[in-house]
Amino acid sequence: MLDIERHREMLRQCSIAAALDTIGERWSFLILRGAFNGLHHFEEFQSTLGIARNILSNRLARMVETGILEREPDPSDRRKISYRLTEKGRDLLPVLLSMRQWGEKWIFEKPSNPVLVDRMTRQPIADMAPRAADGRVLKLGEMEWVDRAEIEPAHEQAA
């Protein structure tokens, strides 16, 4: 039986709310998509996304402030600013891909264009899925939330 109080306390410590506060806004995800697809300059984001300049400026500043993007002088024209994904930003790629795959399955109900493929095989990437440490794809009933203290001793023994 689920211990509601213990579960509630664990969920208060969950990082999903903090992640959503940082990046959980539509324009932020579209800016991320643009950055993953090679956009680097304010004007590129603005013209490609059709986003209002003030909103774009605000979102870019927030993404720099939270360490998802970094601002740097453009190497080809020092008067221009270039926005580059940081490691923290690049780590959002699986999140973005999962959202796209979910949208194709449940909103569009068909594959959309363009298609993201493996450069080596030219085949579409596999569906994003939660995986066990041994690589098995896990379904919802095969996972549970536990306190980190309950797993660390076993993890340390294996290391």
C-alpha positions as CSV (number, residue, x, y, z in Angstrom):
1,M,0.0,0.0,0.0
2,L,1.2,3.5,-0.8
3,D,2.3,5.6,2.1
4,I,0.7,8.9,1.0
5,E,2.7,11.2,3.4
6,R,6.0,9.6,2.4
7,H,5.2,9.8,-1.3
8,R,4.0,13.4,-1.0
9,E,7.3,14.4,0.7
10,M,9.4,12.7,-2.0
11,L,7.4,14.5,-4.7
12,R,8.0,17.8,-3.0
13,Q,11.7,17.2,-3.6
14,C,11.2,16.2,-7.2
15,S,13.0,18.3,-9.8
16,I,10.2,18.4,-12.4
17,A,8.6,21.6,-11.1
18,A,12.1,23.3,-11.1
19,A,12.7,22.1,-14.6
20,L,9.4,23.5,-15.8
21,D,10.1,26.8,-14.1
22,T,13.4,27.0,-16.1
23,I,12.3,25.8,-19.5
24,G,8.7,24.8,-19.5
25,E,7.4,27.6,-21.8
26,R,6.4,27.2,-25.5
27,W,8.8,29.8,-26.9
28,S,11.7,28.4,-24.9
29,F,11.3,25.0,-26.5
30,L,11.0,26.5,-29.9
31,I,14.2,28.5,-29.3
32,L,15.8,25.3,-28.2
33,R,14.7,23.5,-31.3
34,G,16.2,26.3,-33.3
35,A,19.5,26.2,-31.4
36,F,19.7,22.4,-32.0
37,N,19.2,23.1,-35.7
38,G,22.0,25.5,-36.0
39,L,20.4,28.9,-35.2
40,H,22.8,31.2,-33.3
41,H,21.8,34.8,-33.8
42,F,18.9,36.9,-32.6
43,E,17.8,37.7,-36.1
44,E,17.9,34.0,-37.1
45,F,15.7,33.0,-34.2
46,Q,13.3,36.0,-34.8
47,S,12.8,35.4,-38.5
48,T,12.6,31.6,-38.3
49,L,10.3,31.4,-35.4
50,G,8.2,34.6,-36.1
51,I,8.5,35.5,-32.4
52,A,8.1,39.1,-31.2
53,R,11.4,40.7,-30.5
54,N,10.6,41.6,-26.9
55,I,9.6,38.0,-26.1
56,L,12.6,36.6,-27.9
57,S,14.9,38.9,-26.0
58,N,13.3,37.9,-22.7
59,R,13.5,34.2,-23.4
60,L,17.1,34.3,-24.6
61,A,18.1,36.3,-21.5
62,R,16.4,33.8,-19.3
63,M,18.0,30.8,-21.1
64,V,21.5,32.5,-20.7
65,E,20.7,33.3,-17.0
66,T,19.8,29.7,-16.3
67,G,22.9,28.3,-18.1
68,I,21.1,26.7,-21.1
69,L,22.6,29.0,-23.6
70,E,25.7,31.2,-23.5
71,R,26.3,34.5,-25.2
72,E,29.5,35.1,-27.0
73,P,30.8,37.4,-29.7
74,D,30.4,35.9,-33.1
75,P,33.7,34.8,-34.4
76,S,32.9,36.0,-38.0
77,D,31.6,39.4,-36.8
78,R,32.6,40.6,-33.3
79,R,29.7,43.1,-33.4
80,K,27.2,40.3,-33.4
81,I,26.2,38.1,-30.5
82,S,26.1,34.4,-30.9
83,Y,23.9,32.1,-28.7
84,R,25.3,28.6,-28.2
85,L,24.0,25.6,-26.3
86,T,25.9,24.8,-23.1
87,E,26.3,21.2,-21.9
88,K,23.2,21.9,-19.8
89,G,21.3,23.0,-22.9
90,R,22.5,20.0,-25.0
91,D,21.3,17.7,-22.3
92,L,17.7,18.8,-23.2
93,L,17.9,17.1,-26.6
94,P,16.2,13.8,-25.3
95,V,13.4,16.0,-23.7
96,L,12.8,17.8,-27.0
97,L,12.8,14.6,-29.0
98,S,10.4,12.9,-26.5
99,M,8.0,15.8,-26.9
100,R,8.2,15.6,-30.7
101,Q,7.6,11.9,-30.7
102,W,4.7,12.3,-28.3
103,G,3.2,15.0,-30.5
104,E,3.5,12.9,-33.7
105,K,1.8,10.0,-32.0
106,W,-1.0,11.8,-30.1
107,I,-1.5,15.2,-31.8
108,F,-0.6,14.8,-35.4
109,E,-1.3,11.0,-35.4
110,K,1.3,10.6,-38.1
111,P,5.0,11.1,-38.6
112,S,5.9,14.7,-39.4
113,N,8.7,16.4,-41.4
114,P,11.6,16.8,-41.2
115,V,12.7,13.3,-39.9
116,L,15.6,13.1,-37.5
117,V,17.9,10.2,-38.7
118,D,21.0,8.5,-37.6
119,R,23.8,9.9,-39.9
120,M,25.4,6.4,-40.2
121,T,22.3,4.3,-41.2
122,R,20.1,7.1,-42.5
123,Q,17.2,5.5,-40.5
124,P,14.9,7.4,-38.1
125,I,16.0,7.5,-34.5
126,A,14.3,5.1,-32.2
127,D,11.5,6.1,-29.9
128,M,12.6,7.7,-26.7
129,A,11.9,5.5,-23.7
130,P,12.8,5.1,-20.1
131,R,15.5,2.3,-19.8
132,A,16.8,0.2,-17.0
133,A,20.5,0.4,-16.2
134,D,21.0,-2.8,-18.4
135,G,19.3,-1.1,-21.4
136,R,15.8,-2.8,-21.2
137,V,12.9,-0.5,-22.1
138,L,10.7,-0.1,-19.0
139,K,6.9,0.4,-19.0
140,L,5.1,2.4,-16.3
141,G,4.3,-0.6,-14.1
142,E,7.9,-1.6,-14.0
143,M,9.1,1.6,-12.3
144,E,8.6,3.2,-8.9
145,W,9.7,6.3,-7.1
146,V,11.9,5.6,-4.1
147,D,14.1,7.6,-1.8
148,R,17.6,8.0,-3.2
149,A,19.0,6.8,0.2
150,E,17.4,3.4,-0.5
151,I,19.4,2.8,-3.7
152,E,22.8,4.4,-3.1
153,P,24.2,1.6,-0.9
154,A,23.4,-1.0,-3.6
155,H,24.8,1.3,-6.3
156,E,28.0,1.9,-4.4
157,Q,28.6,-1.8,-3.9
158,A,28.3,-2.4,-7.6
159,A,30.8,0.3,-8.4
